[in-house]
Amino acid sequence: MCYIIVGKTDLRGVFRMAGHSKWKNIQRRKNAQDAKKGKVFQKLAKEIYVAAKRGLPDPDANPALRLVVEKAKAANMPNDNIKRAIEKARGNQNGENYEEIVYEGYGPGGVAIMVTCLTDNKNRTASNVRMAFSKNGGNLGETGCVSYLFDRKGYLVIEREDLNLDEDDMLLQAIEAGAEEMETSEEAFEIYTDPENFMEVKENLEKAGFAFATAEITMVPQTYTALDDEQSAKMEKLLDMLEDNDDVQEIYHNYQEA
């Protein structure tokens, strides 16, 4: 169940999107990626490197880097790998220069897709992303063609396993922390924030003793698109092909996964 938090004294807001738990989709794809740990770590190392290069190479003094390091640890990336990526950024002043590019397009059945890449070769990346779309019933579009269908949000997941806290108590904690919205399921509490307040909400909940299965700034679809079996098979192949691309860091879509 989902609640919009509209005021400090409100316990329950309005129902928004039943059955569209972002966490369930994340878990499903994470389980499918368990055999690809090396590739996942490689992408995380690139993300750590870029965050460290853009700010100070110290997680305590660089919130963006701290968030990526926490993300890497949640993915069970070895500490030595994390340290190497930071040290590489610290000592490499004239080495790799990655550019962030966001591609937008449509998948099978008109599913809206955004693909965030970090690349040192735009031509290679554009060609590979375009091929993934065209081979699987989709097509790339112009910048802005689907981004308006997504909202940029802070996203925090607290798993309910071994957590002696009911829904109303967690909602009170989210309100006090400054969250905008909370969605609940049997597995987890999913908390959404304004991106500008994300770190504040996260730190407030950490002070209250909560740990996170996921903590990130993400793109949340406003609506979802259901596909038939044939379209779903193509969509899964498209997602797999994009995820196998070393330049692709994040994929956002409004595909209503089964």
C-alpha positions in Angstrom: 0.0 0.0 0.0 1.2 3.5 -0.8 0.8 6.7 1.2 1.5 10.2 0.1 2.8 12.2 3.1 1.1 15.6 3.0 1.7 17.0 6.4 3.4 16.3 9.7 0.1 15.3 11.4 -1.2 13.1 8.6 -0.9 9.4 9.1 -2.5 8.3 5.8 -2.6 10.1 2.5 -4.0 8.9 -0.8 -3.5 5.6 -2.6 -1.3 6.0 -5.7 -0.1 2.9 -7.4 -0.9 -0.5 -6.0 1.1 -3.4 -7.4 4.0 -1.4 -8.8 6.6 -2.0 -6.2 9.9 -0.7 -7.5 11.6 -3.0 -5.0 10.1 -6.2 -6.4 11.4 -5.2 -9.9 14.9 -4.4 -8.4 15.0 -7.8 -6.6 13.9 -9.7 -9.7 16.6 -8.2 -11.9 19.2 -8.4 -9.1 18.6 -12.2 -8.8 19.0 -12.5 -12.6 22.4 -10.6 -12.4 23.9 -12.7 -9.6 25.9 -14.7 -12.2 27.3 -11.4 -13.5 29.0 -10.1 -10.4 32.2 -9.2 -12.2 30.4 -7.0 -14.7 28.4 -5.4 -11.9 31.6 -4.6 -9.9 33.2 -3.2 -13.1 30.3 -0.8 -13.5 30.3 0.2 -9.8 34.1 0.8 -10.0 33.6 3.2 -12.9 30.8 5.0 -11.0 33.1 5.3 -7.9 35.9 6.6 -10.1 33.7 9.3 -11.7 32.2 10.4 -8.3 35.7 10.6 -6.8 37.0 12.6 -9.8 34.2 15.1 -9.7 34.6 15.8 -6.0 37.0 15.0 -3.3 38.3 11.3 -3.3 37.0 11.0 0.3 33.6 9.5 1.0 33.3 11.5 4.3 33.7 14.8 2.4 32.0 13.8 -0.9 28.3 12.8 -0.4 27.9 11.6 -4.0 31.0 9.3 -3.6 29.7 8.1 -0.2 26.4 7.1 -1.7 28.1 5.1 -4.5 30.4 3.4 -2.0 27.3 2.4 0.0 25.7 1.1 -3.1 28.8 -0.9 -3.9 28.9 -2.4 -0.4 25.2 -3.3 -0.7 26.1 -5.2 -3.8 28.8 -7.0 -1.8 31.6 -5.4 -3.8 34.9 -6.2 -2.0 36.4 -3.3 0.0 39.7 -3.7 -1.9 37.9 -3.1 -5.2 36.3 0.1 -3.8 39.6 1.4 -2.5 41.3 0.7 -5.8 38.7 2.7 -7.7 39.1 5.7 -5.3 42.9 5.5 -5.4 42.8 5.4 -9.2 40.8 8.6 -9.2 43.1 10.2 -6.6 46.2 9.6 -8.6 45.0 9.7 -12.2 44.8 13.3 -13.2 45.0 12.8 -17.0 43.7 9.3 -17.5 40.2 8.1 -18.3 37.6 10.8 -18.9 34.1 9.4 -18.8 31.1 11.4 -20.1 27.6 10.8 -18.8 25.0 10.4 -21.6 21.3 9.7 -21.2 19.5 8.0 -24.1 15.7 7.9 -24.3 13.5 5.7 -26.4 10.7 3.2 -26.7 10.7 -0.5 -26.1 8.1 -3.1 -27.3 4.6 -1.9 -26.8 5.6 1.7 -26.4 7.4 1.2 -23.0 9.3 4.3 -22.0 13.0 3.7 -21.4 15.8 5.9 -20.2 19.4 4.6 -20.3 22.2 6.3 -18.4 25.7 5.6 -19.6 29.3 6.5 -18.6 31.5 6.3 -21.6 34.9 7.3 -23.0 33.6 6.7 -26.6 30.2 8.3 -27.5 30.1 6.7 -31.0 30.6 3.2 -29.6 28.0 3.6 -26.9 25.4 5.2 -29.2 25.8 2.4 -31.7 25.5 -0.4 -29.1 22.5 1.2 -27.4 20.7 1.8 -30.7 21.4 -1.8 -31.8 19.9 -3.1 -28.5 16.7 -1.2 -29.1 16.4 -2.0 -32.8 17.0 -5.8 -32.4 14.3 -6.1 -29.7 11.3 -4.2 -31.1 12.2 -0.7 -29.8 13.7 2.5 -31.1 15.7 5.4 -29.8 14.1 8.8 -29.6 15.1 12.4 -29.2 16.2 13.8 -25.9 13.1 14.5 -23.8 10.8 12.1 -25.6 10.1 10.0 -22.5 11.8 11.8 -19.6 8.7 13.8 -18.8 7.0 10.4 -17.9 9.4 10.0 -14.9 9.9 11.9 -11.7 13.4 12.2 -10.1 13.1 11.0 -6.5 15.2 9.9 -3.6 14.5 6.2 -2.9 15.1 4.3 0.3 14.2 0.6 0.9 14.0 -0.9 4.4 13.5 -4.6 4.4 10.9 -5.8 6.9 12.6 -9.1 7.7 13.5 -9.2 11.4 12.1 -5.7 11.8 9.6 -5.4 14.6 7.8 -2.4 13.3 4.3 -2.2 11.9 3.2 -0.1 8.9 1.8 2.9 11.0 4.9 3.1 13.1 7.2 3.1 10.0 5.0 5.8 8.5 5.4 8.0 11.5 9.2 7.5 11.3 9.1 8.4 7.6 7.1 11.6 8.3 9.5 12.7 11.1 12.5 12.0 8.8 11.0 14.3 6.1 9.9 11.8 3.5 7.3 12.5 0.9 5.8 9.1 0.3 5.9 5.5 1.6 4.9 2.3 -0.1 4.6 -1.0 1.8 4.6 -4.6 0.9 5.2 -7.9 2.8 8.9 -7.6 2.0 9.8 -3.9 2.5 9.0 -0.3 3.2 9.8 1.8 0.2 10.3 5.5 1.0 10.4 8.3 -1.5 11.9 11.8 -1.0 12.5 15.0 -2.8 16.0 14.6 -4.4 17.2 17.8 -2.6 16.2 16.3 0.8 17.4 12.8 0.1 20.6 12.9 2.2 18.8 14.6 5.1 16.0 12.0 5.2 18.5 9.2 4.8 20.6 10.5 7.7 17.6 11.0 9.9 16.5 7.4 9.4 20.0 6.2 10.0 20.0 8.1 13.3 16.8 6.3 14.2 18.6 3.0 13.7 17.4 1.9 10.3 19.6 0.3 7.6 18.8 0.3 3.9 18.7 -2.4 1.3 18.8 0.4 -1.3 19.5 4.1 -1.1 19.7 6.1 -4.3 18.5 8.9 -6.4 16.4 7.4 -9.1 13.8 8.0 -11.8 10.2 6.8 -10.9 7.7 6.3 -13.7 4.4 8.1 -13.3 2.5 5.3 -15.1 3.2 1.7 -16.1 2.7 -0.1 -19.4 1.6 -3.8 -19.5 2.8 -6.1 -22.3 1.6 -9.4 -23.7 3.9 -12.4 -23.5 5.6 -11.8 -26.9 6.3 -8.2 -26.1 7.5 -9.1 -22.6 10.0 -11.6 -24.0 11.4 -8.9 -26.3 11.5 -6.4 -23.5 13.5 -8.8 -21.3 16.0 -9.4 -24.1 16.3 -5.6 -24.6 17.0 -5.1 -20.8 19.5 -8.0 -20.8 21.3 -6.6 -23.8 21.5 -3.2 -22.3 22.7 -4.5 -18.9 25.5 -6.5 -20.7 26.8 -3.3 -22.1 29.8 -2.1 -20.1 28.9 1.6 -20.7 25.4 1.3 -19.4 25.1 2.3 -15.7 21.3 2.6 -15.1 18.1 1.6 -16.9 14.8 3.2 -16.0 11.5 2.1 -17.6 7.8 1.9 -17.0 7.4 -1.8 -18.0 4.9 -3.5 -15.7 6.9 -6.6 -14.9 5.1 -9.7 -14.0 
